[in-house]
Amino acid sequence: MTDTLSVSSSPVTQERRVVTAIPGPKSQALHERRLAVVPVGVTAALPVYIERAHGAIVVDVDGNQFIDLGAGIGVTTIGHTDDAVVAAATAQLESLTHTLFTITPYESYVRVAELLAEHTPGTFAKKTVLVNSGAEAVENGVKIARKFTGRNGVAVLDHAYHGRTNLTMAMNFKAAPYATGFGPLAGDVYRAPNSYPFHDGLSGTEAAKRTISYLEKTVGAADLACLVVEPIQGEGGFVVPADGFLPALQEWCTANGVVMIADEIQSGMARTGAYFASEHFGWVPDMVLSAKGIAGGLPLAGVTGRADIMDSAQPGGLGGTFGGNPVAAAAAVAVFDQIESEGLLAEAGRIERVLKPGLVALQEKYPVIGDVRGIGAMIAIELVSPDTHEPDAAAVTAVAAYAAQKGVLLLTAGTYGNVLRFLPSLVISDDLITEALAIIDEAFASL
């Protein structure tokens, strides 16, 4: 991989550079245009308008260069405009852009399905349907599980986030802003307690017992088609379950004929130092949902499951016009190749070894940082009142705003808005991480 990318003869150097106020005049002008034609429901966390990007740096229309610690919420995991991904997508654009796989198929869709079968947990036979987005993957995973089991019930966990479609809105823990006023929502969705060690203090066995008890008493296994779980919760605040929690739930699901689905949309594709975060917990799910980082920035998602489960859908029951588009599929093949050839699983571990101790050092300086957690390049800090342990969302907002003014892009998260999540690209340098940590230190000192 190269360190720069030439766009209009101007390279994107891997350095932070602030040359105007944030947002700058060109971004402000674009934002005025946006307000006239884009609904307010499509928000902008930071109204700086990005013109180009490469590696771990994004450049706005005013020429400001930001250290990107969000990667499009975990999408550009292998880096913005990765050379191999750009080359693969460009070559595919020149040969075939669309036929619709369910009419006249093509090889790249098949290759992505082969790669997902190889790299998702489990050695059993697997099959994959490709779709466009994470929410669409969740919808298809649920409907396949319902068809396979002949049951209707869908179980999710507290603090879960699964999307903005009708079904996924009902599956989310937090209604506002994702579902407010958009009802009626889909039915037969049940929410069970999760494992949240920072708050509940339970072992994995204890937390699983609590979850299973709730499901048996509130839903009943005989009416439950699937249990959908993020191995590390994303929007919920990068909640990492206690060891043993996920395998215990899988054992209960298997014994009761319930399909257990891993929503790996944010946590998958090398983000945690394994292809899928489920591997860290010894969990082999029946079905894995992938999206975000799978195609290097192009829209693609997959539903990969046990062959007998996936084959329960009747011919014509799965698919969609753009699902598994040839260009996105070609990009995904390049992403898998880059993860292997560039050793990016190990790079996630390197990032954790630099970022996590840096955040722990900040925790020792600033009592508002109640918890540092995460795996690989999926790390978070939870901010709470040192006295009451209550969520401190105001501090999160202030730190993110300060960092943005200094050229560091941070993402917020958590049910109560009190979590800062770090999702850097796997090609970010140690120097950029250290520089970003220094800015974050300044931000906390300014509170």
N, C-alpha and C positions, 0 to 999 in steps of 0.2 A: 504494500500500500504506500502511496505517496503522501507527503506531508501537506501538499498544496494542490489546488485545483484551479486551472486557469479558466476564468469566465470573463469574457470581454477583455482579455489580456491582463486581467487583474487577479493575482492569486489570493486564495484565502489562507493566510498564514495562521498557524496554530498559536495565536496570542490574543489576549484581551486588549481592547483598545476602545476608549470612550472619547469621542471627538465632538459631540454635541450634548445638549441636554437630552434626557431620556423621558418621553419620546422626543425625537428631533423634529425639525420643521416639516420634512417630507413625510414622516410618519403621521404627524398631526394632520396634514392636508389629506392624506389617504384615509385617515380615520373619519374625517368629515364626509368624504365620499361614501364610506362604508355606512355611516349612520343613516344616510338617505335611502339606501337600497337593501341593507341586510337587517333582518329583524333583531330586536333587542334580545330575544331568546338565545341567539348565537353570540355568546359573550366573548370578550377578549381579556384574558388575565393580565396581559401587558400589551397596550396598543402600540407596539413597535412592529413595523412591517418588514418582514425578512425578504431579502432579495436573492441571497445565495448562501451556501453553507458547504463545509467540508470537514470531515473528521469530527472534532468536538467543538467546533466554532461555527456560529451563525452570524451573518452580517446583515444589518438592516439597510434600508434605502438611504439612510443618512451617513452610512459608512462606519457605524459603530460595530465593533466585534465583541460578541458575548461568549463567555464560557457557558456551554449548554449542559446543564446538569439534569435535564429532563428528557432529551432525545425524543421530542414529540410524544411524550408519555410512553416511553419505552419502545418506540417504533424504529428509530435509526440506531439500533443496538450495535451494529458493526460499523457505525460512523456515517455521517451525512455524505451523500454522493460517493459512496465507495466505488473505486475505479472499476472493479470487476462487475459489480451490480449494474453500473451505468453501461458498461460495454455489453453485457448480456441483454439488457433491456433494449439498447439501441439496435443490436443485431436482430432481435426479435421484431422490433418495429418495422424493420426494413423487409421482413419476409412474411409475417402474418400477424395481424392485430386482433382478429376475431373470426370465429366461425360458429361458436356455441358448441361446447363439448358434447352436449346431449344430442346434437344433430350430426356433426362431422367432427370426431375427436382429433387430438393431436398429442404428440409425445410428451411435451413438458408437463402437462397435467398428470400423466401417469408417473413421470419421474418424481414429482413432488410427493405423490401418494406413496411411492416406494421409499423415499427418504423419511417420511413421517412414520411409516411402518417400522423402519429400521431404528429410529431414534427415540420414539416414545417408549415409556416403560413397558416391560412385559415381552416375553418371547413367543406368545401365542400369535396365531394368524390375525392380521388386522386389515381393515379397509378404511378408505378416506373419501369423503365428499368435500370438495372445495367450494367456498362461498366468498362473499366480499368483505365481511366485517366481523368483529368479535360478537356483536349482538346477534347477527345472523347465525353465527356458529352456535351460540347458546340456544337460539330458537330451534335449530335443526337437531341439536343434541337432545333436547327435551322431547321433540316430537318422535324421534327415532326410539328413545327409551319408552315412550308411551306405547308405540306400536309393538315393540318387542315384548313388553310386560302385559299389555292389555289393561293397564291401570292409568289413572289420571293424575294422582298426587305428585307434586313437585316440592321437595324440601330444599331449603337454603339455610345459611347460617347468619347469625347476627353480624352486622357490619359488612355484609357482602355488597358487592356492586357487580352487576352483570350487563347493563346497557340501558338504552333509551327507547327500545321498541315497547309495544304494549305488554308482552309477556315479561320482558326483562325489567321493565319498570316495576312490575308487581314483585319481582324477585329481589329487587334492591332493598337494603335495610333502610336507607335514608330516602324519604319521599321528596323532600325539598332540596334542590329545585327540580329534580328529575321527573317527578310525577305530579306535582302540584297542579290541579285543575285539568289534568289530562284523562281523568277516568270516564267511564268505569274501567277498572283494570281487570286483567285476566284472573280467573279464579283457580281454586285448587292449589294454591301456593302456600306453603307453611314454613315458618321461620323458627329455627332451633338455636339454642345457645352454642357459641363457638368456644374455642380455646384462646384465651387472651392472657398470657402469663403475667404481664405487667399489672393487670387489674384483678384477675381472679385468683392468682397464686396456686392454681390447680396443676397437678401432674397431668400428663397426657391421658393416662388411664382414668383418672378422676373426671377430667373434662369430657372424655368420650362416654363414660357412664351417664353423666348428666345429659348429654345430647341424645343418646339412645333412649333414655327414659322418657324424655320429652317426645321424641318421635313415636314411641310405642303408645304412649298415653294420649297424645293429641291428634295424631294422624292415623296410626295403625299401619303396620307394615303391609298388610294385605291390600291396602289402597294406595300404596306409594310406588310410583314408577321410577323415580330417580332422586338422588341426593347430589346437588351440584355444589362443589366446594372449590374455592381458590386455595391452593396449598400455602401461598403467602398472599394475604388479602391486599389488593391494590388501593383503590379509592378509600377503603376502610382504614388505611393508615399503615400498610406494610406489617400487618399483624402476623407474627410467626407463631404457629401452634406449638405446644409442648410436644416433646418426643413421645411417640406412641399413639398420639391422638388420631391421626389419619389412618394408619393401618387397622386400628381397632374399629373405626367406622366402616372401613372396607370389609372387614371380617363379618360385621353385623349385616351389611348390605348383601354380601354374597350368600349368607345363610338364609336371608329372607327374600331373595329374588329381586332385590332392588338394584338398579343400575347406578353405580357411583361414578360421577363425572368430575374430572379435574378441569376447572376453568383456568388454563395456563395462558390466557390471552396476554396478560402483562408479565407474568413470571417466567414464561417459557423462552425458548430459542436462545439458550446460552446466557441469559441474563444473570443467573445465580452461580455460574460456574459449572452447571450441568445443563444438558440440553433442555431438561424440564425440571422445575423445582421439586416435583413429586419425588424425584430420585433421592433428595437429601433426607427424606423422611421414611425411606423404605416402603413407599406407597406405590402399588401397581394398580392404577384405576382401570375401570372397564372402558372408559372413554376419555379422550383428551381433546380439549378445544384449544386451538392455536390461532393467533392473528398477530397484530402489531408488528413485532420484529421479524416476522417470517419472510418478508419480501423487501426489506431494505428501504421502506418508504412507499412502496406501491400497495394498493389495496388488495389484500388476499387474506383468507382465513380458512381453517380446516377443521373438520370433525373426524377424528380418527378413533376407531373403536374395535372391539372384538368383532371378528368377521361375522359371527352368528348374529350379533346384535345389529350390525350395520346392514346385513342382508335381509333383515325383517321388513324393511321398507319395500313396498311394491314398485315395479318398474314405472318410472314417470313420477314417483312420489318425491324424489329429491332432485335438486338442480336449481338453475336460475340463469338468466340471460348472460350475466357477466361473471358468474362464479368460475374461478380457475382460468381467468383471462390469460391468453398466451404470454403477454408481456409480463404480467405479474408473476406467472408461474416460472418464466425464465429467470426473473430476478430472484425468486425464491431458491431455485437450484444454485444460483451463484452465491446466495447467502450461506447455504449449507457448505458449499465448497470453501468459502472464506473462513468460516468457523474452524474448519479442519486445517486448511493450509496455513492460516495465520495463528493457530493455537489460541483462539479467543476464549475457550473455556478457562484456560490458565490465566488469561488476562483479567477475567472477572475476579479471580482470587487475588491477583495483584492489586486491583482497585480496592477490594475490601481491606487488604493489609495496610493500605495508605489512608483510605477515607475513614474507616471505622475508628482506629486509634486517635485520629485527629478530632473526631466528634466526641470521643470519650474524654479527651483532654478539655474540650470546651465544656462538657458536662461537669467536670471538676471545678471549672471557673464560674459557671453560671447555673445556680440551683434550679432555674426555670426549666432546664433540660431534665426531664424526669426519666427518660428511657432512650437508649440507643439500641437499635435492633436491625436485623436484616442479614442477608446472605449475598455474597458476591457484589455485583453492581446494583443491588436492590436494597438500599439502606435507608433508614428513617430515624428521626428524633421526634419524640413526643414532648410537647411543652405543657407544663402544668404549674399551678401555683405551688410553691414549695411548702406552704403552710397547710393548704386544704386539699391538695392533690386534684383540684378542679381543673378542667381544660383551660388553657390560655391561648385562645384563638387570636387575640389582639397581638400578642407577641409574635406569632407566626406571620401575620399580615405585615407587621412592621419590619421583621427581618427580611422577608422576601422583597419588600419594596426597597429597602436600603440596598440590598444586594443588586437589584436590577439597575439602580442608579449608578452602580460601580461596575456594571458589565458582567454580572453573574446571574444566570437564569435559574431560579429555583421553583419547584412545584410544591403546592400545599396539598394536604389530604386529611383524612380522618373524619369520622362521623361528626365530630364537633369542631372540625376545622383547625385542630391544634397540632397537626403533624406536618413536618417538612420532610419530603421524600426526595431521595437522590437516585436518579436513574441515568447516570452518565453513559455515554457510548463506551464500548469496550476498548476503543483505541485512544481514549483520553490519556494524556501523559501524567506522570506523577507530579511534574512541575505545575501543570494546570490545576490539578486537585489541590495541591498545597497552596497555590495562589488563591483559589476559591475559598479555601478554609480560612485564610487570613482575612478575606473580605467578610466572611460570615462572623468571624471573631469581632471585627469592627461593628458589625450590625448588632450583635448582642450587647456589646459595650455601650452602644448608643441608646439602648432601651431605657 
